[in-house]
Amino acid sequence: PAVLAGDQAELGVHLVLRQPIDDPAARVLQHLGVVDVVLLIESGPQLKQAKHDIFVQNATVYGSIVLLIFILSLLGFSAYFNGIGMKIRMKEFEEAHTAE
């Protein structure tokens, strides 16, 4: 046997073999189990749509953040290189005016 007789007391289990219990409440729950399965099958497409909606919402939020960071980095590079250009022009201006 899967559970030895001495282990039953230790596990708090008492197995009754070949004597099914005929309980009306169990029969009601047994028939309701079919309804649960049908409801799960019917809710599958709704669950899939909900997951898709959450994905789109998250993609929109994260996409907006990534786009904002990208634009700010382009502006930063632009300002950096504009500053370098100004330094070069200042140096050329100073060289031109010191030579006079």
N, C-alpha and C positions, 0 to 999 in steps of 0.2 A: 504493500500500500504506500501511497505518497506521504501520508502522515501516520506515524506509528501511534499505537494506543496510548503510550506514556506521554507523547508529545501533545495530545489533544488537550489535556488538562493544563499544560503549560501555555499553550497558545490560546486557550479559552475558546476552543472550537469543538463542536459536537456535530459530527457528520452523520446524516441519516441517508442511507443508500437505498435506492429502489422504493422509496415511499414519498412520492411527490406530495407537496402540500397544496391542497385545493382551496385557495383563498379568493373570494370574490374581488377584493381590492387589488390583488395581484393581477387578476384577469383584466381589470379596467386599465391598470397601468401598462399591461402588455399591449392592449389595443391602442393606447395613446402613443406608444412608442412608434407606431407606423406614422402617425400624424407628425411627430417630431422630425422623422426622416423626411417626410414630404415638405415640411416647412423649411428644413435646411436646404433641400434641393431647390426649392423655389426662391430662397433668399440668395442663392449663389450669384446670379447676375447682378442683384442689387449690391451685394458685397463687393463684387468686381468693380461696379460703377463708383462706389464710395471710395475704394482704394485708388481708382483712377483720378477722382476729383481731388483727393488729398495729394497725390503726386503732382498734379497740375498746379495746385496751390503752392506747394513747396518749391516747385521748379520756378514759379513766377517770383516768389520771394527771393530765392537764392540767385536766380538769374538777374534780378534787379540789383542785388548787392554786388554781384560780380561786374555788371555793367557800370555801376557807379565807381567801383574801385578802378576799373579800366580807364574810364574817362578822367578820373582824378590823376591817375598815373601819367596819362598823356599830357595833361595840363602841367604836371610837375616836370616832365621831361622838356616840355616846351619852355617853361620858365627857366629851367636850368640852362638849356642851350641858348636862350635869349640872353641870359646873364653872361654867358661866355662870349657871345657876339658883342655885347656891350663892352666887355673888358677889352676885346680886340680892337673895337672902334675907338675906345678911350686911349688905348696905347698908340694907335695910329694918329689920333688927334694930337696927343702930347708930343709925339715925335715930329709931327709936321709943324707945330708951333714952337718947339724948342730950337728947331733948325733955322728959324727966321731971325 
